[in-house]
């Protein structure tokens, strides 16, 4: 597969045509805008229309950085790259998928749980839960989608202008250069655009899971924390199988979209379970 990619890359590089199509660049821009724009738009809308909690949003962002990127990332590094025994074990696609989805669920949902129990002790409202989700899901969308696609856009424009070989290629090996160019040129515009849809779906799921964990803490019903872990893992499981080429992209996206739709339903309907006795139903 790697050899085929290199051969394709050489054809792309020396074929005399634009490496990254205009349609692909437009799709990259779409995902870039969505990744930055959706969290910012949600924050502004919620701040104007509801009681937005900056503290909860900030806690959500910090928890994602600490529990997902740092702690989970460290564990992944040790198990998937450093320890020879676990590296060999997780070559099995199913073992990798089970570990990956459970690790993501446990780390992120435990981070949420601790944030609501220890840091946000007085924040128990529906608005606080949504604010937390905006912070958690927003920083994820910006870091994993926004900056990744900003990088893709810069590389694509440099490739098409001919400046890539002068500015970027000297810091890479010839094979890395070929593979990077072929990855951008060989990926369809649809794949680039779907990544934006995935970021929106993940953002909505993070808001819903934040409300679910807050409900668990508020009512001391910690089985709902476990439910959040399992839901998180269930959505990540097919993504991990896609990474191992067991499931196709459109199958995974259909599952992710369904999860997002259910998340929206839960976000809206959960306002009722957070109302205090005698509190007026919100508009």
C-alpha contacts under 8 A as a table, 3 or more apart, distances in Angstrom:
res1	aa1	res2	aa2	distance
1	X	4	X	5.08
1	X	5	X	6.18
2	X	5	X	5.03
2	X	6	X	6.28
3	X	6	X	5.12
3	X	7	X	6.25
4	X	7	X	5.08
4	X	8	X	6.16
5	X	8	X	5.08
5	X	9	X	6.02
5	X	179	X	6.86
5	X	182	X	7.03
6	X	9	X	4.87
6	X	10	X	6.21
6	X	175	X	7.36
6	X	178	X	6.23
6	X	179	X	6.32
6	X	182	X	7.65
7	X	10	X	5.20
7	X	11	X	6.48
8	X	11	X	5.14
8	X	12	X	6.24
8	X	182	X	6.94
9	X	12	X	4.96
9	X	13	X	6.04
9	X	178	X	5.45
9	X	179	X	6.59
9	X	181	X	6.76
9	X	182	X	4.68
10	X	13	X	5.06
10	X	14	X	6.03
10	X	15	X	7.91
10	X	178	X	6.93
11	X	14	X	5.41
11	X	15	X	5.29
12	X	15	X	5.27
12	X	16	X	7.70
12	X	17	X	7.52
12	X	19	X	6.26
12	X	182	X	7.00
12	X	185	X	7.54
13	X	16	X	7.22
13	X	19	X	7.01
13	X	178	X	7.91
13	X	181	X	7.87
18	X	21	X	6.50
18	X	160	X	5.92
19	X	159	X	6.79
19	X	160	X	6.05
19	X	181	X	7.62
19	X	185	X	5.38
20	X	24	X	6.48
20	X	25	X	6.93
20	X	156	X	6.09
20	X	159	X	7.48
20	X	160	X	6.57
20	X	184	X	6.41
20	X	185	X	4.62
21	X	24	X	5.16
21	X	25	X	6.35
21	X	185	X	7.22
22	X	25	X	5.02
22	X	26	X	6.16
23	X	26	X	5.04
23	X	27	X	6.24
23	X	189	X	5.95
24	X	27	X	4.99
24	X	28	X	6.16
24	X	187	X	7.93
24	X	188	X	6.54
24	X	189	X	4.12
24	X	190	X	7.78
24	X	192	X	6.90
25	X	28	X	4.98
25	X	29	X	6.19
25	X	153	X	6.78
25	X	156	X	7.13
25	X	189	X	7.59
26	X	29	X	5.07
26	X	30	X	6.19
26	X	189	X	7.87
27	X	30	X	4.94
27	X	31	X	6.37
27	X	189	X	5.55
27	X	190	X	7.16
27	X	192	X	5.50
27	X	193	X	4.72
28	X	31	X	5.31
28	X	32	X	6.10
28	X	149	X	6.21
28	X	152	X	7.24
28	X	153	X	6.34
28	X	189	X	7.70
28	X	192	X	5.61
28	X	193	X	6.48
29	X	32	X	4.92
29	X	33	X	6.04
29	X	149	X	7.54
29	X	150	X	8.00
29	X	153	X	7.03
30	X	33	X	5.25
30	X	34	X	6.11
30	X	193	X	6.46
30	X	196	X	6.87
31	X	34	X	5.05
31	X	35	X	5.92
31	X	145	X	7.26
31	X	146	X	7.41
31	X	149	X	6.91
31	X	192	X	7.00
31	X	193	X	5.79
31	X	194	X	7.81
31	X	195	X	6.29
31	X	196	X	4.05
31	X	197	X	7.62
32	X	35	X	5.27
32	X	36	X	6.46
32	X	145	X	6.75
32	X	146	X	4.98
32	X	147	X	7.66
32	X	149	X	5.33
32	X	150	X	6.21
32	X	196	X	7.31
33	X	36	X	5.41
33	X	37	X	5.43
33	X	146	X	7.38
34	X	37	X	4.87
34	X	38	X	5.49
34	X	146	X	7.88
34	X	196	X	5.93
34	X	199	X	7.73
34	X	200	X	7.41
35	X	38	X	6.17
35	X	39	X	7.28
35	X	141	X	5.17
35	X	142	X	5.47
35	X	145	X	5.41
35	X	146	X	4.83
35	X	196	X	6.47
35	X	199	X	6.29
35	X	200	X	7.39
36	X	39	X	6.22
36	X	40	X	6.55
36	X	138	X	7.99
36	X	141	X	6.96
36	X	142	X	5.36
36	X	145	X	8.00
36	X	146	X	5.62
37	X	40	X	5.20
37	X	41	X	5.81
38	X	41	X	5.10
38	X	42	X	5.99
38	X	138	X	7.86
38	X	200	X	7.09
39	X	42	X	5.10
39	X	43	X	6.09
39	X	134	X	6.41
39	X	137	X	7.55
39	X	138	X	4.73
39	X	139	X	7.97
39	X	141	X	7.47
39	X	142	X	7.97
39	X	203	X	7.79
40	X	43	X	5.09
40	X	44	X	6.20
40	X	138	X	7.65
41	X	44	X	5.16
41	X	45	X	5.97
42	X	45	X	5.15
42	X	46	X	5.90
42	X	134	X	7.13
43	X	46	X	5.28
43	X	47	X	5.94
43	X	52	X	7.93
43	X	131	X	7.77
43	X	134	X	6.71
44	X	47	X	5.10
44	X	48	X	6.18
45	X	48	X	5.27
45	X	49	X	6.01
46	X	49	X	5.16
46	X	50	X	5.17
46	X	51	X	7.25
46	X	52	X	6.03
47	X	50	X	5.67
47	X	51	X	6.30
47	X	52	X	4.79
48	X	51	X	7.93
50	X	127	X	7.03
51	X	127	X	6.03
51	X	128	X	7.96
52	X	127	X	6.26
52	X	128	X	6.92
52	X	131	X	5.98
53	X	56	X	5.29
53	X	57	X	6.30
53	X	127	X	7.22
53	X	128	X	5.71
53	X	131	X	5.65
53	X	132	X	7.74
54	X	57	X	5.05
54	X	58	X	5.96
54	X	131	X	7.15
55	X	58	X	5.09
55	X	59	X	6.09
55	X	120	X	7.88
56	X	59	X	5.03
56	X	60	X	6.17
56	X	120	X	6.89
56	X	123	X	7.63
56	X	128	X	5.97
56	X	129	X	7.46
56	X	131	X	5.68
56	X	132	X	4.56
56	X	135	X	7.39
57	X	60	X	5.05
57	X	61	X	6.38
57	X	131	X	4.90
57	X	132	X	4.23
57	X	133	X	6.88
57	X	134	X	6.07
57	X	135	X	4.00
57	X	136	X	6.93
58	X	61	X	5.17
58	X	62	X	6.21
58	X	132	X	7.28
58	X	135	X	5.87
59	X	62	X	5.10
59	X	63	X	6.01
59	X	115	X	6.79
59	X	119	X	7.88
59	X	132	X	6.68
59	X	135	X	7.19
59	X	136	X	7.78
60	X	63	X	5.21
60	X	64	X	6.31
60	X	112	X	7.34
60	X	115	X	7.90
60	X	132	X	4.81
60	X	133	X	6.36
60	X	134	X	7.47
60	X	135	X	4.68
60	X	136	X	4.09
60	X	137	X	7.81
61	X	64	X	5.29
61	X	65	X	6.37
61	X	132	X	7.88
61	X	135	X	4.73
61	X	136	X	4.51
61	X	137	X	7.70
61	X	138	X	7.48
61	X	139	X	5.65
61	X	140	X	7.95
62	X	65	X	5.11
62	X	66	X	6.03
62	X	136	X	7.65
63	X	66	X	5.08
63	X	67	X	5.56
63	X	68	X	7.44
63	X	108	X	7.50
63	X	111	X	5.71
63	X	112	X	6.93
63	X	115	X	7.42
63	X	136	X	7.13
64	X	67	X	5.50
64	X	68	X	5.11
64	X	69	X	6.62
64	X	108	X	6.75
64	X	111	X	7.68
64	X	136	X	5.75
64	X	139	X	7.53
64	X	140	X	7.19
65	X	68	X	5.84
65	X	69	X	5.08
65	X	70	X	6.24
66	X	69	X	6.05
66	X	70	X	4.99
66	X	71	X	6.19
67	X	70	X	5.80
67	X	71	X	4.97
67	X	72	X	5.99
67	X	107	X	5.65
67	X	108	X	6.01
67	X	111	X	6.04
68	X	71	X	6.05
68	X	72	X	4.97
68	X	73	X	6.43
68	X	104	X	6.97
68	X	107	X	6.28
68	X	108	X	5.98
69	X	72	X	6.05
69	X	73	X	5.07
69	X	74	X	7.97
70	X	73	X	5.03
70	X	74	X	5.92
71	X	74	X	5.12
71	X	75	X	6.35
71	X	107	X	7.79
72	X	75	X	5.11
72	X	76	X	6.09
72	X	103	X	6.91
72	X	104	X	7.13
72	X	107	X	6.44
73	X	76	X	5.06
73	X	77	X	6.09
74	X	77	X	5.04
74	X	78	X	6.27
75	X	78	X	5.16
75	X	79	X	6.10
76	X	79	X	5.23
76	X	80	X	5.44
76	X	81	X	7.51
77	X	80	X	5.44
77	X	81	X	5.25
77	X	82	X	6.46
78	X	81	X	5.74
78	X	82	X	4.81
78	X	83	X	5.96
79	X	82	X	6.15
79	X	83	X	5.58
79	X	86	X	5.39
79	X	87	X	6.10
80	X	83	X	7.06
80	X	86	X	6.44
80	X	87	X	4.78
80	X	90	X	6.93
81	X	84	X	7.50
81	X	87	X	5.91
82	X	87	X	7.18
83	X	86	X	5.59
83	X	87	X	5.98
84	X	87	X	5.02
84	X	88	X	6.13
85	X	88	X	5.33
85	X	89	X	6.22
86	X	89	X	4.81
86	X	90	X	5.98
87	X	90	X	5.40
87	X	91	X	6.52
88	X	91	X	5.34
88	X	92	X	7.89
89	X	92	X	6.20
89	X	95	X	7.38
90	X	93	X	6.83
90	X	95	X	5.58
90	X	96	X	4.81
91	X	95	X	7.67
91	X	96	X	6.79
92	X	95	X	5.39
92	X	96	X	6.13
93	X	96	X	5.07
93	X	97	X	6.09
93	X	241	X	6.87
93	X	244	X	5.90
94	X	97	X	5.04
94	X	98	X	6.10
94	X	241	X	7.34
95	X	98	X	5.24
95	X	99	X	6.08
96	X	99	X	5.26
96	X	100	X	5.89
96	X	240	X	7.45
97	X	100	X	5.13
97	X	101	X	6.07
97	X	237	X	5.71
97	X	238	X	7.76
97	X	240	X	4.88
97	X	241	X	5.90
98	X	101	X	5.54
98	X	102	X	6.15
98	X	237	X	6.63
99	X	102	X	5.35
99	X	103	X	5.93
100	X	103	X	5.25
100	X	104	X	6.24
100	X	236	X	7.77
100	X	237	X	7.50
100	X	240	X	6.92
101	X	104	X	5.27
101	X	105	X	6.19
101	X	232	X	7.37
101	X	233	X	4.40
101	X	234	X	7.10
101	X	235	X	7.89
101	X	236	X	5.06
101	X	237	X	5.18
101	X	240	X	7.20
102	X	105	X	5.03
102	X	106	X	5.96
102	X	229	X	7.47
102	X	230	X	7.68
102	X	233	X	5.22
103	X	106	X	5.29
103	X	107	X	5.99
103	X	233	X	7.99
104	X	107	X	5.48
104	X	108	X	6.00
104	X	232	X	7.41
104	X	233	X	6.83
104	X	236	X	7.86
105	X	108	X	5.56
105	X	109	X	5.81
105	X	228	X	7.56
105	X	229	X	4.54
105	X	230	X	6.80
105	X	231	X	7.85
105	X	232	X	5.05
105	X	233	X	5.15
106	X	109	X	5.49
106	X	110	X	5.72
106	X	229	X	5.68
107	X	110	X	5.31
107	X	111	X	6.07
108	X	111	X	5.04
108	X	112	X	6.31
109	X	112	X	4.96
109	X	113	X	6.13
109	X	209	X	7.88
109	X	213	X	7.23
109	X	225	X	6.96
109	X	228	X	6.66
109	X	229	X	5.89
110	X	113	X	4.91
110	X	114	X	6.16
110	X	225	X	7.94
111	X	114	X	5.27
111	X	115	X	6.09
112	X	115	X	5.09
112	X	116	X	6.30
112	X	210	X	6.82
112	X	213	X	6.77
112	X	214	X	7.95
113	X	116	X	5.44
113	X	117	X	6.14
113	X	213	X	6.17
113	X	214	X	7.28
113	X	217	X	6.97
113	X	225	X	7.34
114	X	117	X	5.02
114	X	118	X	5.63
114	X	119	X	7.41
115	X	118	X	5.47
115	X	119	X	5.04
115	X	120	X	6.07
116	X	119	X	5.88
116	X	120	X	4.69
116	X	121	X	5.95
116	X	123	X	7.42
116	X	124	X	7.99
116	X	214	X	6.55
116	X	217	X	6.92
117	X	120	X	6.37
117	X	121	X	5.60
117	X	217	X	6.66
118	X	121	X	5.98
120	X	123	X	5.20
120	X	124	X	7.87
121	X	124	X	7.40
123	X	128	X	5.81
124	X	128	X	6.34
124	X	129	X	7.29
124	X	214	X	6.86
124	X	218	X	6.21
125	X	128	X	5.14
125	X	129	X	6.49
125	X	274	X	6.26
125	X	275	X	7.85
126	X	129	X	5.11
126	X	130	X	6.31
126	X	211	X	6.99
126	X	270	X	7.70
126	X	271	X	6.01
126	X	274	X	5.68
126	X	275	X	7.89
127	X	130	X	5.17
127	X	131	X	6.02
128	X	131	X	4.99
128	X	132	X	6.08
129	X	132	X	5.12
129	X	133	X	6.25
129	X	207	X	7.37
129	X	210	X	5.66
129	X	211	X	4.87
129	X	214	X	6.26
130	X	133	X	4.96
130	X	134	X	6.16
130	X	207	X	5.66
130	X	208	X	7.73
130	X	210	X	6.96
130	X	211	X	6.56
131	X	134	X	5.08
131	X	135	X	6.37
132	X	135	X	5.18
132	X	136	X	6.13
132	X	207	X	7.31
132	X	210	X	6.59
133	X	136	X	5.01
133	X	137	X	5.61
133	X	138	X	7.64
133	X	203	X	7.83
133	X	206	X	5.50
133	X	207	X	3.86
133	X	208	X	7.28
133	X	209	X	7.64
133	X	210	X	5.33
133	X	211	X	7.62
134	X	137	X	5.32
134	X	138	X	5.23
134	X	203	X	7.49
134	X	206	X	7.76
134	X	207	X	6.23
135	X	138	X	5.08
135	X	139	X	6.06
136	X	139	X	5.70
136	X	140	X	6.44
136	X	206	X	6.84
136	X	207	X	7.84
137	X	140	X	5.10
137	X	141	X	6.14
137	X	202	X	7.07
137	X	203	X	4.60
137	X	204	X	7.49
137	X	206	X	5.23
137	X	207	X	6.74
138	X	141	X	5.12
138	X	142	X	6.16
138	X	203	X	6.55
139	X	142	X	5.08
139	X	143	X	5.96
140	X	143	X	5.33
140	X	144	X	5.69
140	X	145	X	7.52
140	X	203	X	7.84
141	X	144	X	5.49
141	X	145	X	5.09
141	X	146	X	6.34
141	X	199	X	5.79
141	X	200	X	7.83
141	X	202	X	7.89
141	X	203	X	6.83
142	X	145	X	5.48
142	X	146	X	4.36
142	X	147	X	6.28
143	X	146	X	5.70
143	X	147	X	5.39
143	X	148	X	7.09
144	X	147	X	6.46
144	X	148	X	5.95
145	X	148	X	5.31
145	X	149	X	5.98
145	X	195	X	7.72
145	X	196	X	7.47
145	X	199	X	6.68
146	X	149	X	5.39
146	X	150	X	6.04
147	X	150	X	4.86
147	X	151	X	6.11
148	X	151	X	5.19
148	X	152	X	6.30
149	X	152	X	4.66
149	X	153	X	5.96
150	X	153	X	5.10
150	X	154	X	6.26
151	X	154	X	5.22
151	X	155	X	6.22
152	X	155	X	5.18
152	X	156	X	6.02
152	X	184	X	7.55
153	X	156	X	5.06
153	X	157	X	6.14
154	X	157	X	5.29
154	X	158	X	6.13
155	X	158	X	5.05
155	X	159	X	6.04
155	X	164	X	6.98
156	X	159	X	5.11
156	X	160	X	6.24
156	X	184	X	6.88
157	X	160	X	5.20
157	X	161	X	6.08
158	X	161	X	5.14
158	X	162	X	6.03
158	X	163	X	4.98
158	X	164	X	4.68
159	X	162	X	5.23
159	X	163	X	6.26
159	X	164	X	4.90
159	X	165	X	7.61
159	X	181	X	7.47
160	X	163	X	7.78
161	X	164	X	7.53
162	X	165	X	6.60
162	X	166	X	7.88
163	X	166	X	5.30
163	X	167	X	6.09
164	X	167	X	5.30
164	X	168	X	5.23
164	X	169	X	6.24
165	X	168	X	5.90
165	X	169	X	4.70
165	X	170	X	7.00
166	X	169	X	6.34
166	X	170	X	6.80
167	X	170	X	6.83
168	X	171	X	5.86
168	X	172	X	7.07
169	X	172	X	5.14
169	X	173	X	7.36
169	X	174	X	7.60
169	X	177	X	5.94
170	X	173	X	7.57
172	X	175	X	7.98
172	X	176	X	5.84
172	X	177	X	6.06
173	X	176	X	5.12
173	X	177	X	6.20
174	X	177	X	5.08
174	X	178	X	6.25
175	X	178	X	5.08
175	X	179	X	6.11
176	X	179	X	5.13
176	X	180	X	6.00
177	X	180	X	5.26
177	X	181	X	6.18
178	X	181	X	5.32
178	X	182	X	6.03
179	X	182	X	5.10
179	X	183	X	5.94
180	X	183	X	5.14
180	X	184	X	6.48
181	X	184	X	5.37
181	X	185	X	6.04
182	X	185	X	4.96
182	X	186	X	5.34
182	X	187	X	8.00
183	X	186	X	5.29
183	X	187	X	5.96
184	X	187	X	5.62
185	X	188	X	7.87
187	X	191	X	6.61
187	X	192	X	7.30
188	X	191	X	5.33
188	X	192	X	6.66
189	X	192	X	5.14
189	X	193	X	6.17
190	X	193	X	5.05
190	X	194	X	5.98
191	X	194	X	5.16
191	X	195	X	6.50
192	X	195	X	5.48
192	X	196	X	7.36
193	X	196	X	5.47
193	X	197	X	6.99
194	X	197	X	5.01
194	X	198	X	6.23
195	X	198	X	4.98
195	X	199	X	6.30
196	X	199	X	5.11
196	X	200	X	6.49
197	X	200	X	5.21
197	X	201	X	6.29
198	X	201	X	5.05
198	X	202	X	6.07
198	X	253	X	7.11
198	X	256	X	7.04
198	X	257	X	7.65
199	X	202	X	5.11
199	X	203	X	6.09
200	X	203	X	5.08
200	X	204	X	6.36
201	X	204	X	5.24
201	X	205	X	6.25
201	X	256	X	6.45
201	X	257	X	6.11
201	X	259	X	7.44
201	X	260	X	4.85
202	X	205	X	5.05
202	X	206	X	6.17
202	X	256	X	7.67
202	X	260	X	7.14
203	X	206	X	5.18
203	X	207	X	6.50
204	X	207	X	5.23
204	X	208	X	6.36
204	X	260	X	5.82
204	X	263	X	6.13
204	X	264	X	6.72
205	X	208	X	5.09
205	X	209	X	6.09
205	X	259	X	6.95
205	X	260	X	5.76
205	X	263	X	5.49
206	X	209	X	5.15
206	X	210	X	6.09
207	X	210	X	5.12
207	X	211	X	6.47
207	X	263	X	7.83
207	X	267	X	7.44
208	X	211	X	5.24
208	X	212	X	6.31
208	X	263	X	5.36
208	X	264	X	7.37
208	X	266	X	6.57
208	X	267	X	5.57
209	X	212	X	4.91
209	X	213	X	6.18
209	X	228	X	5.92
209	X	232	X	7.84
210	X	213	X	5.30
210	X	214	X	6.08
211	X	214	X	5.01
211	X	215	X	6.07
211	X	267	X	7.43
211	X	270	X	7.79
212	X	215	X	5.11
212	X	216	X	6.39
212	X	224	X	6.51
212	X	225	X	7.07
212	X	228	X	6.55
213	X	216	X	4.93
213	X	217	X	6.34
213	X	224	X	6.44
213	X	225	X	5.15
213	X	228	X	6.65
214	X	217	X	5.10
214	X	218	X	5.90
215	X	218	X	5.07
215	X	219	X	5.98
215	X	220	X	7.94
215	X	221	X	7.67
215	X	224	X	7.48
215	X	274	X	7.71
216	X	219	X	5.51
216	X	220	X	5.44
216	X	221	X	4.67
216	X	222	X	5.06
216	X	223	X	7.16
216	X	224	X	5.20
216	X	225	X	5.83
217	X	220	X	4.92
217	X	221	X	6.67
217	X	222	X	6.82
218	X	221	X	7.91
221	X	224	X	6.11
221	X	225	X	7.81
222	X	225	X	5.04
222	X	226	X	6.66
223	X	226	X	4.96
223	X	227	X	6.15
224	X	227	X	4.71
224	X	228	X	6.14
225	X	228	X	5.01
225	X	229	X	6.37
226	X	229	X	5.01
226	X	230	X	6.27
227	X	230	X	5.09
227	X	231	X	6.09
228	X	231	X	5.11
228	X	232	X	6.01
229	X	232	X	5.19
229	X	233	X	6.11
230	X	233	X	5.00
230	X	234	X	5.92
231	X	234	X	4.98
231	X	235	X	6.31
232	X	235	X	5.44
232	X	236	X	6.29
233	X	236	X	5.06
233	X	237	X	5.86
234	X	237	X	5.27
234	X	238	X	7.50
235	X	238	X	6.51
235	X	239	X	7.26
235	X	255	X	7.32
235	X	256	X	6.63
235	X	259	X	7.24
236	X	239	X	5.10
236	X	240	X	6.29
237	X	240	X	5.22
237	X	241	X	6.42
238	X	241	X	4.88
238	X	242	X	6.13
238	X	247	X	6.94
238	X	252	X	5.90
239	X	242	X	5.02
239	X	243	X	6.41
239	X	252	X	6.18
240	X	243	X	5.04
240	X	244	X	6.56
241	X	244	X	5.05
241	X	245	X	6.28
241	X	246	X	5.23
241	X	247	X	5.69
242	X	245	X	4.82
242	X	246	X	5.54
242	X	247	X	4.65
242	X	248	X	6.00
242	X	249	X	6.57
242	X	252	X	7.10
243	X	246	X	7.65
244	X	247	X	7.88
245	X	248	X	6.94
247	X	251	X	6.68
247	X	252	X	6.87
248	X	251	X	5.44
248	X	252	X	6.46
249	X	252	X	5.23
249	X	253	X	6.10
250	X	253	X	4.94
250	X	254	X	6.06
251	X	254	X	5.20
251	X	255	X	6.51
252	X	255	X	5.19
252	X	256	X	6.24
253	X	256	X	4.93
253	X	257	X	5.99
254	X	257	X	5.18
254	X	258	X	6.18
255	X	258	X	5.14
255	X	259	X	6.24
256	X	259	X	5.04
256	X	260	X	6.23
257	X	260	X	4.96
257	X	261	X	6.25
258	X	261	X	5.14
258	X	262	X	6.28
259	X	262	X	5.19
259	X	263	X	6.03
260	X	263	X	4.84
260	X	264	X	6.28
261	X	264	X	5.23
261	X	265	X	6.44
262	X	265	X	5.09
262	X	266	X	6.19
263	X	266	X	5.08
263	X	267	X	6.02
264	X	267	X	5.05
264	X	268	X	6.24
265	X	268	X	5.39
265	X	269	X	6.11
266	X	269	X	5.14
266	X	270	X	5.58
267	X	270	X	5.38
267	X	271	X	7.12
268	X	271	X	6.07
269	X	272	X	6.14
269	X	273	X	7.89
270	X	273	X	5.36
270	X	274	X	6.70
271	X	274	X	5.37
271	X	275	X	6.55
272	X	275	X	5.45
272	X	281	X	7.84
275	X	279	X	6.11
275	X	281	X	7.78
276	X	279	X	5.31
